[in-house]
Amino acid sequence: MHEFALAESVVRATLQTAESEGMTAVTRVVVQVGELQQIKKDVFEFALKQVHSDDPRLADTVLVVEIVPARFSCRVCEHGFTLAETGEHDADAKEAIHFVPELAHAFMRCPACGSPDFEVAEGRGVGIASIEGERPDA
Amino acid sequence: MLDPRRAAVDARLEGVKRIVAVTGGKGGIGKSFVSSALALASARAGRATGLLDLDFTSPSDHVILGFETGFPTEEFGIDPADHHGIRCMSIAHFAGDAPVPMRGDDVTNALLELLAITRWKELDLLVIDMPPGIGDAALDAMRLLGRAEYVVVAGSSRVVLESVRRTVRLLQDVRVPILGIVENMRRKEDDGVRRLAEAQGLPVLGTVDFDETLEDALGDLDRLAATTAVRSLAAALLPVVFPAGR
């Protein structure tokens, strides 16, 4: 599952940060998931729990997954639009964008002028908004 | 915002013994052919081989080797499609024949995403068909593929040599290892590539004469492997990539 690959990335990045910041325990991680990537939140949360289970620093971590609505801006006509405004897409297009969100440029168009040259201003993919933890000297 | 994908890239490549990136700095110089031919020769030599096409504008390794571009299998990430012993990954697997117009940040994101989700598992060799030019895509690939060693494809035309010279200088400036130069599509005796290589302190790994039979062999692995061009490349590159005892 793609959600597992992304969850594994989140856990690796969290542990790297814990290491560099000298954390003995990670208490809270906030992960933001862009609407464009169409990640299944329940599968992603399940995957996060599965892949972090064996590191003691993550034993009591509270994971918060937030969905960020996608917002686009056309570089040609400057029209701002949402994912819903790009219309219905077939299963292959959705699947491709799920794996590599930049494939939106292959399958989606600006609803105002029809251009594929648009910016994904918000809600692209997966990012870690914050990592909180405990340090021995704190 | 911390990007979690960067942490995954090195882990995805952990099981790969050697990464060879084929570059040249100019479209049409034969990077895709050299990449595909190296992957084919490596697989036929019994080595576990992967091929990653990073040309997002004009992916063509699937045309050269004749692999299907349907969705790869998912298994805790993306499992590259196995094509007669070559594990292949290309943007064409997702986009089919649709153009994918991307600007700088999009290119960086697409590259990171592909590298973060593709599970190469155990490979003796991963061949990277580098993006043309020295823009965002090529620079990002150099930055993210820290272990890659480079083969530079050149031709004797002065137009090509000018571009190759710049590419070699960039590779030297960013301090990545260069295995050497391959002269591709040679039509007549000329020492331009040899002189360029000497001036840059690099070996010429081999020369591939222009092969008129190549076009008709595209997509057919047995016919491709039998062409003079592929056999010349195999003879030039396999001893470098797999020296005796490795």
Interface residues (C-beta under 8 A of the other chain):
Chain A: M1 H2 F4 A5 L6 E8 S9 V10 R12 A13 T14 Q16 T17 Q32 R75 D92 E95 A96 F99 V100 P101 E102 L103 H105 A106 F107 P116 D117 E119 V120 R124 G125 V126 G127 I128 A129 I131
Chain B: M1 L2 D3 P4 R5 R6 A7 A8 A11 F71 E74 F76 G77 I78 I91 F94 A95 G96 A98 P99 V100 P101 M102 R103 D106 V107 N109 A110 E113 L114 A116 I117 R119
